[in-house]
Amino acid sequence: MKLIIIGGVTGSIGQEILRKYLLEKETLIYGISRKGLSIADFPILPNHNMIVGVDLLNTASISEFVSKIPVQH
């Protein structure tokens, strides 16, 4: 399975990148937003993908996010 992480996913460029990868099979997508976003507010997002709040200027926030990404063997 391919892992895609999109920074700024709630912006116009991030949403276009998301749309591109949503068409691919066997892809797990994490969208990163400073504010985070309710899944209910983002209707194009399938159940197997998610948007999370991550502060890319904060090392602890990045480490917490990375620790939750499933490891493929």
The 8 nearest C-alpha neighbors of each residue, nearest first, counted from 0:
[[1, 25, 26, 2, 27, 71, 24, 3],
 [0, 2, 26, 27, 25, 3, 28, 24],
 [3, 1, 27, 26, 28, 0, 4, 29],
 [4, 2, 28, 27, 29, 5, 1, 26],
 [5, 3, 29, 30, 28, 6, 2, 31],
 [6, 4, 30, 8, 31, 29, 3, 7],
 [5, 7, 31, 8, 30, 32, 4, 13],
 [8, 6, 32, 13, 9, 10, 31, 5],
 [7, 9, 13, 30, 14, 6, 10, 5],
 [8, 10, 7, 13, 14, 32, 11, 36],
 [11, 9, 13, 8, 12, 7, 14, 15],
 [10, 12, 14, 13, 15, 9, 8, 7],
 [13, 11, 15, 14, 10, 16, 8, 7],
 [14, 12, 8, 16, 10, 7, 15, 11],
 [13, 15, 17, 11, 8, 16, 12, 10],
 [16, 14, 18, 12, 17, 13, 19, 11],
 [15, 17, 13, 19, 14, 18, 12, 20],
 [18, 16, 14, 20, 15, 19, 21, 13],
 [17, 19, 15, 21, 16, 20, 14, 22],
 [20, 18, 16, 17, 21, 22, 15, 23],
 [19, 21, 22, 17, 23, 18, 16, 26],
 [20, 22, 18, 23, 19, 17, 26, 24],
 [23, 21, 20, 19, 24, 18, 17, 26],
 [24, 22, 20, 21, 26, 25, 19, 1],
 [23, 25, 26, 22, 21, 0, 20, 1],
 [26, 24, 0, 1, 23, 27, 2, 21],
 [27, 25, 1, 24, 0, 2, 28, 23],
 [26, 28, 2, 48, 1, 3, 47, 29],
 [29, 27, 3, 48, 4, 2, 26, 30],
 [30, 28, 4, 49, 50, 48, 3, 5],
 [29, 31, 50, 5, 8, 4, 49, 6],
 [32, 30, 6, 51, 50, 7, 8, 52],
 [31, 33, 35, 52, 7, 34, 53, 8],
 [34, 32, 52, 54, 53, 35, 31, 7],
 [35, 33, 32, 52, 36, 53, 51, 54],
 [52, 34, 36, 32, 51, 33, 50, 37],
 [37, 35, 38, 50, 34, 40, 51, 52],
 [36, 38, 39, 40, 41, 35, 50, 51],
 [37, 39, 41, 40, 36, 50, 42, 44],
 [40, 38, 37, 41, 42, 36, 44, 43],
 [41, 39, 37, 38, 42, 36, 43, 44],
 [40, 42, 38, 39, 43, 44, 37, 36],
 [41, 43, 44, 40, 39, 38, 45, 37],
 [44, 42, 41, 45, 18, 21, 17, 40],
 [43, 45, 42, 41, 48, 46, 49, 38],
 [46, 44, 47, 48, 43, 42, 49, 21],
 [45, 47, 48, 44, 49, 38, 43, 42],
 [48, 46, 45, 27, 49, 28, 44, 26],
 [49, 47, 28, 46, 45, 27, 29, 44],
 [50, 48, 29, 30, 51, 28, 47, 44],
 [49, 51, 30, 29, 31, 36, 35, 52],
 [50, 52, 35, 31, 32, 30, 53, 49],
 [35, 51, 53, 32, 33, 34, 31, 54],
 [54, 52, 33, 60, 55, 31, 32, 51],
 [53, 55, 56, 33, 57, 60, 61, 52],
 [54, 56, 57, 53, 61, 60, 58, 33],
 [55, 57, 54, 58, 61, 60, 53, 59],
 [58, 56, 60, 54, 55, 59, 61, 53],
 [57, 59, 61, 60, 62, 56, 55, 54],
 [60, 58, 62, 61, 57, 63, 64, 54],
 [61, 59, 63, 57, 58, 62, 53, 54],
 [60, 62, 64, 58, 59, 63, 65, 55],
 [63, 61, 59, 65, 64, 60, 66, 58],
 [62, 64, 60, 66, 61, 65, 59, 67],
 [63, 65, 61, 62, 67, 66, 60, 53],
 [66, 64, 62, 67, 68, 63, 61, 60],
 [67, 65, 63, 64, 68, 62, 69, 61],
 [66, 68, 65, 64, 69, 63, 62, 70],
 [67, 69, 65, 66, 70, 64, 29, 2],
 [70, 68, 67, 71, 66, 65, 2, 72],
 [69, 71, 68, 72, 67, 66, 2, 65],
 [70, 72, 69, 0, 68, 1, 2, 27],
 [71, 70, 69, 0, 1, 68, 2, 25]]
